[in-house]
Amino acid sequence: MADARTDRIGRVMGNEGRYVPLRPPQGGKEWDVPPEALREPTPEEALHAKVTVANGRWGR
């Protein structure tokens, strides 16, 4: 999902109360997003996230 406030892409890590925690695709610190600020990533954003994860697996 994407945080419409910042355009950051993240994996949904569950649902805690009034917020949805997202974590960067390559790992890292989660941040909380109000449900109304979530949006689907664009195809370009989704591809970029997948490439970032793949590069991390290969040490690039």
PQR file with spaces between the fields and no chain letter, atoms N, CA, C, O and H, PARSE charges and radii, in Angstrom:
ATOM       1  N    MET     1       0.843   -1.166    0.000 -0.4000 1.5000
ATOM       2  CA   MET     1       0.000    0.000    0.000 -0.0000 2.0000
ATOM       3  C    MET     1       0.893    1.235    0.000  0.5500 1.7000
ATOM       4  O    MET     1       2.096    1.152    0.245 -0.5500 1.4000
ATOM       5  N    ALA     2       0.290    2.355   -0.274 -0.4000 1.5000
ATOM       6  CA   ALA     2       1.023    3.611   -0.293 -0.0000 2.0000
ATOM       7  C    ALA     2       0.398    4.573    0.716  0.5500 1.7000
ATOM       8  O    ALA     2      -0.817    4.600    0.909 -0.5500 1.4000
ATOM       9  H    ALA     2      -0.688    2.422   -0.473  0.4000 1.0000
ATOM      10  N    ASP     3       1.256    5.352    1.346 -0.4000 1.5000
ATOM      11  CA   ASP     3       0.826    6.402    2.256 -0.0000 2.0000
ATOM      12  C    ASP     3       0.602    7.648    1.401  0.5500 1.7000
ATOM      13  O    ASP     3       1.558    8.244    0.905 -0.5500 1.4000
ATOM      14  H    ASP     3       2.243    5.330    1.189  0.4000 1.0000
ATOM      15  N    ALA     4      -0.650    8.037    1.230 -0.4000 1.5000
ATOM      16  CA   ALA     4      -0.979    9.169    0.357 -0.0000 2.0000
ATOM      17  C    ALA     4      -0.406   10.482    0.881  0.5500 1.7000
ATOM      18  O    ALA     4      -0.259   11.436    0.118 -0.5500 1.4000
ATOM      19  H    ALA     4      -1.427    7.553    1.633  0.4000 1.0000
ATOM      20  N    ARG     5      -0.081   10.546    2.169 -0.4000 1.5000
ATOM      21  CA   ARG     5       0.463   11.786    2.740 -0.0000 2.0000
ATOM      22  C    ARG     5       1.902   12.007    2.314  0.5500 1.7000
ATOM      23  O    ARG     5       2.333   13.145    2.123 -0.5500 1.4000
ATOM      24  H    ARG     5      -0.201    9.771    2.790  0.4000 1.0000
ATOM      25  N    THR     6       2.652   10.908    2.164 -0.4000 1.5000
ATOM      26  CA   THR     6       4.092   11.019    1.876 -0.0000 2.0000
ATOM      27  C    THR     6       4.501   10.310    0.588  0.5500 1.7000
ATOM      28  O    THR     6       5.634   10.460    0.129 -0.5500 1.4000
ATOM      29  H    THR     6       2.302    9.984    2.319  0.4000 1.0000
ATOM      30  N    ASP     7       3.583    9.538    0.004 -0.4000 1.5000
ATOM      31  CA   ASP     7       3.847    8.712   -1.178 -0.0000 2.0000
ATOM      32  C    ASP     7       4.852    7.599   -0.903  0.5500 1.7000
ATOM      33  O    ASP     7       5.433    7.053   -1.841 -0.5500 1.4000
ATOM      34  H    ASP     7       2.663    9.416    0.376  0.4000 1.0000
ATOM      35  N    ARG     8       5.066    7.255    0.353 -0.4000 1.5000
ATOM      36  CA   ARG     8       5.928    6.118    0.693 -0.0000 2.0000
ATOM      37  C    ARG     8       5.148    4.822    0.492  0.5500 1.7000
ATOM      38  O    ARG     8       3.944    4.759    0.740 -0.5500 1.4000
ATOM      39  H    ARG     8       4.594    7.698    1.115  0.4000 1.0000
ATOM      40  N    ILE     9       5.855    3.797    0.041 -0.4000 1.5000
ATOM      41  CA   ILE     9       5.275    2.475   -0.177 -0.0000 2.0000
ATOM      42  C    ILE     9       5.640    1.597    1.013  0.5500 1.7000
ATOM      43  O    ILE     9       6.753    1.672    1.533 -0.5500 1.4000
ATOM      44  H    ILE     9       6.833    3.849   -0.160  0.4000 1.0000
ATOM      45  N    GLY    10       4.691    0.761    1.441 -0.4000 1.5000
ATOM      46  CA   GLY    10       4.974   -0.132    2.550 -0.0000 2.0000
ATOM      47  C    GLY    10       4.083   -1.356    2.531  0.5500 1.7000
ATOM      48  O    GLY    10       3.040   -1.397    1.879 -0.5500 1.4000
ATOM      49  H    GLY    10       3.787    0.699    1.018  0.4000 1.0000
ATOM      50  N    ARG    11       4.541   -2.352    3.274 -0.4000 1.5000
ATOM      51  CA   ARG    11       3.746   -3.572    3.466 -0.0000 2.0000
ATOM      52  C    ARG    11       2.867   -3.371    4.688  0.5500 1.7000
ATOM      53  O    ARG    11       3.323   -2.865    5.713 -0.5500 1.4000
ATOM      54  H    ARG    11       5.388   -2.319    3.803  0.4000 1.0000
ATOM      55  N    VAL    12       1.623   -3.762    4.579 -0.4000 1.5000
ATOM      56  CA   VAL    12       0.713   -3.688    5.717 -0.0000 2.0000
ATOM      57  C    VAL    12       1.124   -4.748    6.719  0.5500 1.7000
ATOM      58  O    VAL    12       1.259   -5.923    6.378 -0.5500 1.4000
ATOM      59  H    VAL    12       1.252   -4.174    3.746  0.4000 1.0000
ATOM      60  N    MET    13       1.323   -4.323    7.966 -0.4000 1.5000
ATOM      61  CA   MET    13       1.800   -5.234    8.997 -0.0000 2.0000
ATOM      62  C    MET    13       0.707   -5.633    9.982  0.5500 1.7000
ATOM      63  O    MET    13       0.992   -6.241   11.013 -0.5500 1.4000
ATOM      64  H    MET    13       1.213   -3.368    8.244  0.4000 1.0000
ATOM      65  N    GLY    14      -0.522   -5.300    9.675 -0.4000 1.5000
ATOM      66  CA   GLY    14      -1.632   -5.636   10.554 -0.0000 2.0000
ATOM      67  C    GLY    14      -2.562   -4.449   10.662  0.5500 1.7000
ATOM      68  O    GLY    14      -2.595   -3.582    9.789 -0.5500 1.4000
ATOM      69  H    GLY    14      -0.754   -4.806    8.837  0.4000 1.0000
ATOM      70  N    ASN    15      -3.311   -4.422   11.741 -0.4000 1.5000
ATOM      71  CA   ASN    15      -4.225   -3.317   11.971 -0.0000 2.0000
ATOM      72  C    ASN    15      -4.274   -3.084   13.470  0.5500 1.7000
ATOM      73  O    ASN    15      -4.795   -3.915   14.215 -0.5500 1.4000
ATOM      74  H    ASN    15      -3.284   -5.126   12.451  0.4000 1.0000
ATOM      75  N    GLU    16      -3.739   -1.967   13.910 -0.4000 1.5000
ATOM      76  CA   GLU    16      -3.684   -1.674   15.341 -0.0000 2.0000
ATOM      77  C    GLU    16      -4.533   -0.456   15.647  0.5500 1.7000
ATOM      78  O    GLU    16      -4.103    0.682   15.454 -0.5500 1.4000
ATOM      79  H    GLU    16      -3.316   -1.292   13.304  0.4000 1.0000
ATOM      80  N    GLY    17      -5.731   -0.702   16.122 -0.4000 1.5000
ATOM      81  CA   GLY    17      -6.590    0.402   16.505 -0.0000 2.0000
ATOM      82  C    GLY    17      -6.987    1.271   15.328  0.5500 1.7000
ATOM      83  O    GLY    17      -7.503    0.779   14.324 -0.5500 1.4000
ATOM      84  H    GLY    17      -6.080   -1.626   16.279  0.4000 1.0000
ATOM      85  N    ARG    18      -6.743    2.567   15.458 -0.4000 1.5000
ATOM      86  CA   ARG    18      -7.173    3.530   14.451 -0.0000 2.0000
ATOM      87  C    ARG    18      -6.187    3.677   13.302  0.5500 1.7000
ATOM      88  O    ARG    18      -6.477    4.392   12.343 -0.5500 1.4000
ATOM      89  H    ARG    18      -6.323    2.966   16.273  0.4000 1.0000
ATOM      90  N    TYR    19      -5.031    3.022   13.368 -0.4000 1.5000
ATOM      91  CA   TYR    19      -3.997    3.195   12.352 -0.0000 2.0000
ATOM      92  C    TYR    19      -3.608    1.860   11.729  0.5500 1.7000
ATOM      93  O    TYR    19      -3.818    0.800   12.318 -0.5500 1.4000
ATOM      94  H    TYR    19      -4.796    2.441   14.148  0.4000 1.0000
ATOM      95  N    VAL    20      -3.039    1.931   10.527 -0.4000 1.5000
ATOM      96  CA   VAL    20      -2.524    0.747    9.840 -0.0000 2.0000
ATOM      97  C    VAL    20      -1.008    0.892    9.783  0.5500 1.7000
ATOM      98  O    VAL    20      -0.500    1.837    9.179 -0.5500 1.4000
ATOM      99  H    VAL    20      -2.868    2.792   10.049  0.4000 1.0000
ATOM     100  N    PRO    21      -0.277   -0.039   10.408 -0.5600 1.5000
ATOM     101  CA   PRO    21       1.183    0.059   10.352  0.2800 2.0000
ATOM     102  C    PRO    21       1.722   -0.433    9.004  0.5500 1.7000
ATOM     103  O    PRO    21       1.341   -1.499    8.521 -0.5500 1.4000
ATOM     104  N    LEU    22       2.606    0.354    8.415 -0.4000 1.5000
ATOM     105  CA   LEU    22       3.289   -0.025    7.187 -0.0000 2.0000
ATOM     106  C    LEU    22       4.775   -0.151    7.469  0.5500 1.7000
ATOM     107  O    LEU    22       5.322    0.560    8.311 -0.5500 1.4000
ATOM     108  H    LEU    22       2.916    1.220    8.807  0.4000 1.0000
ATOM     109  N    ARG    23       5.425   -1.065    6.754 -0.4000 1.5000
ATOM     110  CA   ARG    23       6.870   -1.242    6.859 -0.0000 2.0000
ATOM     111  C    ARG    23       7.448   -1.139    5.454  0.5500 1.7000
ATOM     112  O    ARG    23       6.873   -1.688    4.515 -0.5500 1.4000
ATOM     113  H    ARG    23       4.981   -1.643    6.069  0.4000 1.0000
ATOM     114  N    PRO    24       8.577   -0.445    5.289 -0.5600 1.5000
ATOM     115  CA   PRO    24       9.186   -0.358    3.957  0.2800 2.0000
ATOM     116  C    PRO    24       9.409   -1.756    3.375  0.5500 1.7000
ATOM     117  O    PRO    24       9.702   -2.690    4.122 -0.5500 1.4000
ATOM     118  N    PRO    25       9.276   -1.914    2.059 -0.5600 1.5000
ATOM     119  CA   PRO    25       9.406   -3.246    1.446  0.2800 2.0000
ATOM     120  C    PRO    25      10.741   -3.922    1.737  0.5500 1.7000
ATOM     121  O    PRO    25      10.793   -5.146    1.857 -0.5500 1.4000
ATOM     122  N    GLN    26      11.818   -3.153    1.853 -0.4000 1.5000
ATOM     123  CA   GLN    26      13.135   -3.733    2.107 -0.0000 2.0000
ATOM     124  C    GLN    26      13.399   -3.929    3.597  0.5500 1.7000
ATOM     125  O    GLN    26      14.491   -4.340    3.989 -0.5500 1.4000
ATOM     126  H    GLN    26      11.776   -2.158    1.756  0.4000 1.0000
ATOM     127  N    GLY    27      12.395   -3.632    4.429 -0.4000 1.5000
ATOM     128  CA   GLY    27      12.538   -3.749    5.874 -0.0000 2.0000
ATOM     129  C    GLY    27      12.820   -2.395    6.480  0.5500 1.7000
ATOM     130  O    GLY    27      13.072   -1.421    5.771 -0.5500 1.4000
ATOM     131  H    GLY    27      11.508   -3.298    4.111  0.4000 1.0000
ATOM     132  N    GLY    28      12.776   -2.345    7.778 -0.4000 1.5000
ATOM     133  CA   GLY    28      13.020   -1.085    8.465 -0.0000 2.0000
ATOM     134  C    GLY    28      11.913   -0.772    9.443  0.5500 1.7000
ATOM     135  O    GLY    28      11.074   -1.616    9.757 -0.5500 1.4000
ATOM     136  H    GLY    28      12.572   -3.136    8.354  0.4000 1.0000
ATOM     137  N    LYS    29      11.928    0.440    9.912 -0.4000 1.5000
ATOM     138  CA   LYS    29      10.995    0.875   10.946 -0.0000 2.0000
ATOM     139  C    LYS    29       9.600    1.111   10.364  0.5500 1.7000
ATOM     140  O    LYS    29       9.443    1.730    9.312 -0.5500 1.4000
ATOM     141  H    LYS    29      12.610    1.126    9.657  0.4000 1.0000
ATOM     142  N    GLU    30       8.604    0.605   11.071 -0.4000 1.5000
ATOM     143  CA   GLU    30       7.218    0.802   10.676 -0.0000 2.0000
ATOM     144  C    GLU    30       6.779    2.229   10.974  0.5500 1.7000
ATOM     145  O    GLU    30       7.347    2.912   11.827 -0.5500 1.4000
ATOM     146  H    GLU    30       8.731    0.102   11.926  0.4000 1.0000
ATOM     147  N    TRP    31       5.750    2.661   10.246 -0.4000 1.5000
ATOM     148  CA   TRP    31       5.107    3.927   10.566 -0.0000 2.0000
ATOM     149  C    TRP    31       3.608    3.716   10.467  0.5500 1.7000
ATOM     150  O    TRP    31       3.137    2.837    9.744 -0.5500 1.4000
ATOM     151  H    TRP    31       5.289    2.107    9.553  0.4000 1.0000
ATOM     152  N    ASP    32       2.867    4.528   11.197 -0.4000 1.5000
ATOM     153  CA   ASP    32       1.415    4.397   11.258 -0.0000 2.0000
ATOM     154  C    ASP    32       0.739    5.330   10.269  0.5500 1.7000
ATOM     155  O    ASP    32       1.130    6.486   10.102 -0.5500 1.4000
ATOM     156  H    ASP    32       3.250    5.242   11.784  0.4000 1.0000
ATOM     157  N    VAL    33      -0.289    4.797    9.617 -0.4000 1.5000
ATOM     158  CA   VAL    33      -1.030    5.549    8.611 -0.0000 2.0000
ATOM     159  C    VAL    33      -2.518    5.449    8.941  0.5500 1.7000
ATOM     160  O    VAL    33      -3.024    4.352    9.178 -0.5500 1.4000
ATOM     161  H    VAL    33      -0.607    3.859    9.752  0.4000 1.0000
ATOM     162  N    PRO    34      -3.220    6.576    8.960 -0.5600 1.5000
ATOM     163  CA   PRO    34      -4.671    6.473    9.119  0.2800 2.0000
ATOM     164  C    PRO    34      -5.275    5.779    7.893  0.5500 1.7000
ATOM     165  O    PRO    34      -4.809    5.994    6.774 -0.5500 1.4000
ATOM     166  N    PRO    35      -6.289    4.964    8.087 -0.5600 1.5000
ATOM     167  CA   PRO    35      -6.858    4.214    6.959  0.2800 2.0000
ATOM     168  C    PRO    35      -7.272    5.098    5.780  0.5500 1.7000
ATOM     169  O    PRO    35      -7.154    4.683    4.628 -0.5500 1.4000
ATOM     170  N    GLU    36      -7.747    6.289    6.053 -0.4000 1.5000
ATOM     171  CA   GLU    36      -8.181    7.166    4.957 -0.0000 2.0000
ATOM     172  C    GLU    36      -7.014    7.706    4.135  0.5500 1.7000
ATOM     173  O    GLU    36      -7.226    8.266    3.059 -0.5500 1.4000
ATOM     174  H    GLU    36      -7.843    6.626    6.990  0.4000 1.0000
ATOM     175  N    ALA    37      -5.774    7.545    4.630 -0.4000 1.5000
ATOM     176  CA   ALA    37      -4.593    8.011    3.903 -0.0000 2.0000
ATOM     177  C    ALA    37      -3.925    6.894    3.107  0.5500 1.7000
ATOM     178  O    ALA    37      -2.890    7.123    2.482 -0.5500 1.4000
ATOM     179  H    ALA    37      -5.601    7.090    5.504  0.4000 1.0000
ATOM     180  N    LEU    38      -4.496    5.692    3.118 -0.4000 1.5000
ATOM     181  CA   LEU    38      -3.938    4.586    2.337 -0.0000 2.0000
ATOM     182  C    LEU    38      -4.461    4.636    0.911  0.5500 1.7000
ATOM     183  O    LEU    38      -5.604    5.020    0.663 -0.5500 1.4000
ATOM     184  H    LEU    38      -5.337    5.506    3.626  0.4000 1.0000
ATOM     185  N    ARG    39      -3.608    4.242   -0.012 -0.4000 1.5000
ATOM     186  CA   ARG    39      -4.017    4.123   -1.408 -0.0000 2.0000
ATOM     187  C    ARG    39      -3.240    2.989   -2.041  0.5500 1.7000
ATOM     188  O    ARG    39      -2.206    2.562   -1.527 -0.5500 1.4000
ATOM     189  H    ARG    39      -2.680    3.930    0.189  0.4000 1.0000
ATOM     190  N    GLU    40      -3.748    2.508   -3.161 -0.4000 1.5000
ATOM     191  CA   GLU    40      -3.030    1.494   -3.927 -0.0000 2.0000
ATOM     192  C    GLU    40      -1.811    2.159   -4.576  0.5500 1.7000
ATOM     193  O    GLU    40      -1.910    3.293   -5.044 -0.5500 1.4000
ATOM     194  H    GLU    40      -4.587    2.855   -3.578  0.4000 1.0000
ATOM     195  N    PRO    41      -0.683    1.481   -4.609 -0.5600 1.5000
ATOM     196  CA   PRO    41       0.470    2.064   -5.310  0.2800 2.0000
ATOM     197  C    PRO    41       0.245    2.056   -6.817  0.5500 1.7000
ATOM     198  O    PRO    41      -0.475    1.212   -7.349 -0.5500 1.4000
ATOM     199  N    THR    42       0.869    3.000   -7.482 -0.4000 1.5000
ATOM     200  CA   THR    42       0.814    3.004   -8.944 -0.0000 2.0000
ATOM     201  C    THR    42       1.626    1.812   -9.447  0.5500 1.7000
ATOM     202  O    THR    42       2.437    1.269   -8.696 -0.5500 1.4000
ATOM     203  H    THR    42       1.455    3.685   -7.049  0.4000 1.0000
ATOM     204  N    PRO    43       1.431    1.395  -10.685 -0.5600 1.5000
ATOM     205  CA   PRO    43       2.250    0.300  -11.212  0.2800 2.0000
ATOM     206  C    PRO    43       3.754    0.605  -11.117  0.5500 1.7000
ATOM     207  O    PRO    43       4.554   -0.289  -10.841 -0.5500 1.4000
ATOM     208  N    GLU    44       4.125    1.845  -11.343 -0.4000 1.5000
ATOM     209  CA   GLU    44       5.541    2.222  -11.265 -0.0000 2.0000
ATOM     210  C    GLU    44       6.063    2.099   -9.834  0.5500 1.7000
ATOM     211  O    GLU    44       7.175    1.615   -9.620 -0.5500 1.4000
ATOM     212  H    GLU    44       3.475    2.571  -11.568  0.4000 1.0000
ATOM     213  N    GLU    45       5.270    2.535   -8.857 -0.4000 1.5000
ATOM     214  CA   GLU    45       5.678    2.431   -7.454 -0.0000 2.0000
ATOM     215  C    GLU    45       5.801    0.974   -7.038  0.5500 1.7000
ATOM     216  O    GLU    45       6.742    0.603   -6.337 -0.5500 1.4000
ATOM     217  H    GLU    45       4.368    2.928   -9.031  0.4000 1.0000
ATOM     218  N    ALA    46       4.862    0.154   -7.464 -0.4000 1.5000
ATOM     219  CA   ALA    46       4.898   -1.274   -7.119 -0.0000 2.0000
ATOM     220  C    ALA    46       6.135   -1.943   -7.713  0.5500 1.7000
ATOM     221  O    ALA    46       6.799   -2.731   -7.039 -0.5500 1.4000
ATOM     222  H    ALA    46       4.098    0.455   -8.034  0.4000 1.0000
ATOM     223  N    LEU    47       6.444   -1.632   -8.963 -0.4000 1.5000
ATOM     224  CA   LEU    47       7.631   -2.201   -9.600 -0.0000 2.0000
ATOM     225  C    LEU    47       8.897   -1.740   -8.885  0.5500 1.7000
ATOM     226  O    LEU    47       9.797   -2.545   -8.644 -0.5500 1.4000
ATOM     227  H    LEU    47       5.905   -0.992   -9.510  0.4000 1.0000
ATOM     228  N    HIS    48       8.976   -0.478   -8.551 -0.4000 1.5000
ATOM     229  CA   HIS    48      10.148    0.049   -7.841 -0.0000 2.0000
ATOM     230  C    HIS    48      10.343   -0.671   -6.511  0.5500 1.7000
ATOM     231  O    HIS    48      11.470   -1.007   -6.147 -0.5500 1.4000
ATOM     232  H    HIS    48       8.245    0.176   -8.747  0.4000 1.0000
ATOM     233  N    ALA    49       9.250   -0.911   -5.784 -0.4000 1.5000
ATOM     234  CA   ALA    49       9.339   -1.625   -4.504 -0.0000 2.0000
ATOM     235  C    ALA    49       9.841   -3.051   -4.717  0.5500 1.7000
ATOM     236  O    ALA    49      10.666   -3.535   -3.942 -0.5500 1.4000
ATOM     237  H    ALA    49       8.335   -0.638   -6.081  0.4000 1.0000
ATOM     238  N    LYS    50       9.357   -3.724   -5.748 -0.4000 1.5000
ATOM     239  CA   LYS    50       9.791   -5.098   -6.026 -0.0000 2.0000
ATOM     240  C    LYS    50      11.264   -5.149   -6.411  0.5500 1.7000
ATOM     241  O    LYS    50      11.982   -6.061   -5.999 -0.5500 1.4000
ATOM     242  H    LYS    50       8.686   -3.331   -6.377  0.4000 1.0000
ATOM     243  N    VAL    51      11.713   -4.192   -7.186 -0.4000 1.5000
ATOM     244  CA   VAL    51      13.127   -4.139   -7.580 -0.0000 2.0000
ATOM     245  C    VAL    51      14.001   -3.865   -6.357  0.5500 1.7000
ATOM     246  O    VAL    51      15.074   -4.453   -6.222 -0.5500 1.4000
ATOM     247  H    VAL    51      11.130   -3.451   -7.520  0.4000 1.0000
ATOM     248  N    THR    52      13.556   -2.984   -5.471 -0.4000 1.5000
ATOM     249  CA   THR    52      14.312   -2.682   -4.254 -0.0000 2.0000
ATOM     250  C    THR    52      14.488   -3.926   -3.402  0.5500 1.7000
ATOM     251  O    THR    52      15.576   -4.181   -2.887 -0.5500 1.4000
ATOM     252  H    THR    52      12.684   -2.506   -5.581  0.4000 1.0000
ATOM     253  N    VAL    53      13.419   -4.703   -3.250 -0.4000 1.5000
ATOM     254  CA   VAL    53      13.490   -5.943   -2.465 -0.0000 2.0000
ATOM     255  C    VAL    53      14.428   -6.936   -3.141  0.5500 1.7000
ATOM     256  O    VAL    53      15.259   -7.551   -2.473 -0.5500 1.4000
ATOM     257  H    VAL    53      12.535   -4.496   -3.669  0.4000 1.0000
ATOM     258  N    ALA    54      14.307   -7.103   -4.458 -0.4000 1.5000
ATOM     259  CA   ALA    54      15.167   -8.048   -5.181 -0.0000 2.0000
ATOM     260  C    ALA    54      16.628   -7.637   -5.083  0.5500 1.7000
ATOM     261  O    ALA    54      17.495   -8.488   -4.880 -0.5500 1.4000
ATOM     262  H    ALA    54      13.632   -6.603   -5.001  0.4000 1.0000
ATOM     263  N    ASN    55      16.912   -6.365   -5.224 -0.4000 1.5000
ATOM     264  CA   ASN    55      18.292   -5.904   -5.111 -0.0000 2.0000
ATOM     265  C    ASN    55      18.855   -6.158   -3.718  0.5500 1.7000
ATOM     266  O    ASN    55      20.034   -6.480   -3.568 -0.5500 1.4000
ATOM     267  H    ASN    55      16.208   -5.674   -5.389  0.4000 1.0000
ATOM     268  N    GLY    56      18.013   -6.015   -2.704 -0.4000 1.5000
ATOM     269  CA   GLY    56      18.451   -6.301   -1.345 -0.0000 2.0000
ATOM     270  C    GLY    56      18.833   -7.754   -1.152  0.5500 1.7000
ATOM     271  O    GLY    56      19.751   -8.066   -0.393 -0.5500 1.4000
ATOM     272  H    GLY    56      17.055   -5.754   -2.825  0.4000 1.0000
ATOM     273  N    ARG    57      18.134   -8.641   -1.835 -0.4000 1.5000
ATOM     274  CA   ARG    57      18.452  -10.076   -1.739 -0.0000 2.0000
ATOM     275  C    ARG    57      19.785  -10.398   -2.403  0.5500 1.7000
ATOM     276  O    ARG    57      20.478  -11.334   -2.004 -0.5500 1.4000
ATOM     277  H    ARG    57      17.388   -8.388   -2.451  0.4000 1.0000
ATOM     278  N    TRP    58      20.132   -9.626   -3.407 -0.4000 1.5000
ATOM     279  CA   TRP    58      21.359   -9.875   -4.150 -0.0000 2.0000
ATOM     280  C    TRP    58      22.516   -8.999   -3.679  0.5500 1.7000
ATOM     281  O    TRP    58      23.601   -9.030   -4.259 -0.5500 1.4000
ATOM     282  H    TRP    58      19.568   -8.866   -3.731  0.4000 1.0000
ATOM     283  N    GLY    59      22.281   -8.218   -2.626 -0.4000 1.5000
ATOM     284  CA   GLY    59      23.366   -7.404   -2.069 -0.0000 2.0000
ATOM     285  C    GLY    59      23.730   -6.193   -2.908  0.5500 1.7000
ATOM     286  O    GLY    59      24.881   -5.759   -2.901 -0.5500 1.4000
ATOM     287  H    GLY    59      21.399   -8.192   -2.155  0.4000 1.0000
ATOM     288  N    ARG    60      22.776   -5.649   -3.621 -0.4000 1.5000
ATOM     289  CA   ARG    60      23.057   -4.474   -4.449 -0.0000 2.0000
ATOM     290  C    ARG    60      22.532   -3.225   -3.817  0.5500 1.7000
ATOM     291  O    ARG    60      22.681   -2.140   -4.378 -0.5500 1.4000
ATOM     292  H    ARG    60      21.840   -6.001   -3.627  0.4000 1.0000
